[in-house]
Amino acid sequence: MAVSAMAGIPALKDIHQQLKSRMDKAVQDFQANLASTRTGRAAVTMLDQVRVDYYGTPTPLNQIAQLTTPDANMIVIQPWDASIISEIEKTLRTSDLGFNPQNDGKVVRVPVPPMTEERRREVVKHLNKVLEEHKTGVRNIRRDGNDLIKKASKDKKISEDEEKRSLEEIQKLTDEEIKRMDEMSKKKEAEIMQV
């Protein structure tokens, strides 16, 4: 993106940085969701969104156990505290990831079955829902920015021309971030549908 017109206006500099930062966080969150989306091969990132009740606190699985993939169809979870092994198994069973974990008292083995055509379509549908949620988040950030700019114009902190340029710049930033998420989504969708 070209140099920001908003960044050059003292009254809008903070607004621009704040909007850019919030939109980047939304895109990063979407990227994290993509990484944890199942594609048919076992990957420890598939369990990134799983939170296990660890002494009353929902804790990310990778913070209470070592996760490994010994082969393309298996994830092995070795908790550092053996007393939570049944809680890990229960959490995985009740998650919407479609796994059937088994534990032997020391580790939890999570077989990753090959995805059926129907399951692939379900995953893509879920992916599109997550994409829409994140697009809405970016649009809400745009709305907040537009409100701040209109308020600055109303309070005579910026001119009408600066307001118009700033609103156009926010729209352009919004379009770029949504396009980035669309491209990531298309790539992931192709990966999911590949047999």
HELIX and SHEET records of a PDB file:
HELIX    1   1 MET A    6  GLY A    8  5                                   3    
HELIX    2   2 PRO A   10  ALA A   35  1                                  26    
HELIX    3   3 VAL A   44  LEU A   47  5                                   4    
HELIX    4   4 LEU A   61  GLN A   63  5                                   3    
HELIX    5   5 ALA A   82  ILE A   84  5                                   3    
HELIX    6   6 ILE A   85  THR A   94  1                                  10    
HELIX    7   7 GLU A  117  LYS A  154  1                                  38    
HELIX    8   8 GLU A  160  MET A  193  1                                  34    
SHEET    1   A 2 ARG A  51  TYR A  54  0                                        
SHEET    2   A 2 THR A  57  PRO A  60 -1                                        
SHEET    1   B 4 ALA A  65  ASP A  71  0                                        
SHEET    2   B 4 MET A  74  PRO A  79 -1                                        
SHEET    3   B 4 VAL A 108  PRO A 111 -1                                        
SHEET    4   B 4 GLN A 102  ASN A 103 -1                                        
END                                                                             
